[in-house]
Amino acid sequence: MPTLLRGAYYEQWRPAATPVKHRTKADFLARVEDSFRTDPLVQASQAVMAVFELLSKKISRGEIDDVRRSLPGELRNLWPEPYVSAGMMRP
């Protein structure tokens, strides 16, 4: 079962009841660090950028552009522009 549906069905998670109010880079990175309390990250910003880079390789350019545009500017800066790597061209 997809995580979103499982959360709503089994765990009674209601997205509208738990919106994230803080949208600054510092708040976002603090939430990421908090999620890794048991296995702390050396640099949360580098880990976030690595995840965004991986997503850029796996998801279409149009979808990535839509998501990046929806982020606040300082968070958008964590997501590198699509790039060309060795042997891998982005459309």
C-alpha positions in Angstrom: 0.0 0.0 0.0 1.4 3.4 -0.8 2.8 5.3 2.2 0.4 8.2 1.9 -2.7 5.9 1.9 -1.2 3.7 4.6 -0.6 6.7 6.8 -4.2 8.0 6.2 -5.8 4.6 6.7 -3.9 2.9 9.4 -2.3 5.8 11.3 -5.2 8.3 10.9 -2.7 10.9 9.5 -4.5 13.9 8.2 -2.3 16.2 6.0 -4.5 19.2 6.4 -4.2 19.0 10.2 -0.3 18.9 10.1 0.9 21.6 7.6 4.5 22.7 7.9 4.5 26.4 8.7 8.2 27.0 8.6 9.6 27.3 5.0 13.1 28.6 5.6 16.2 26.8 4.6 17.3 26.6 8.3 13.9 25.2 9.4 13.9 22.6 6.6 17.5 21.5 7.4 16.6 21.3 11.1 13.7 19.0 10.4 16.0 16.8 8.2 18.6 16.7 11.0 15.9 15.9 13.6 14.8 13.0 11.4 18.3 11.5 11.6 18.8 11.9 15.4 19.7 8.2 15.8 22.1 8.3 12.9 23.2 11.9 12.6 24.2 13.5 9.3 27.6 15.2 9.0 26.1 17.9 6.8 22.4 18.0 6.3 22.6 20.4 3.4 24.9 18.1 1.4 22.7 15.1 2.1 19.6 17.0 0.9 21.4 18.2 -2.3 22.5 14.5 -2.9 18.8 13.4 -2.7 17.7 16.2 -5.0 20.4 15.3 -7.4 19.3 11.7 -7.4 15.6 12.7 -7.9 16.8 14.9 -10.9 18.2 11.7 -12.5 15.1 9.6 -11.9 12.2 12.1 -12.6 11.4 14.0 -15.8 12.8 17.4 -16.2 9.3 18.9 -16.4 8.3 17.4 -13.1 11.5 18.6 -11.5 11.0 22.1 -12.8 7.4 22.2 -11.4 8.6 21.0 -8.0 11.5 23.4 -7.9 9.3 26.4 -8.8 7.0 25.5 -5.9 9.8 25.7 -3.4 10.8 28.9 -1.5 13.8 30.5 -3.1 16.3 29.5 -0.4 15.2 25.9 -0.6 15.3 25.9 -4.4 19.0 26.8 -4.1 19.6 23.4 -2.5 18.2 21.7 -5.6 20.9 22.0 -8.3 19.8 22.8 -11.8 19.6 19.7 -14.0 23.1 18.9 -15.3 25.0 16.7 -17.7 27.1 14.0 -16.0 29.4 11.4 -17.5 27.4 9.6 -20.1 24.0 10.9 -18.8 22.2 13.7 -20.7 19.1 15.3 -19.4 16.3 15.9 -21.9 
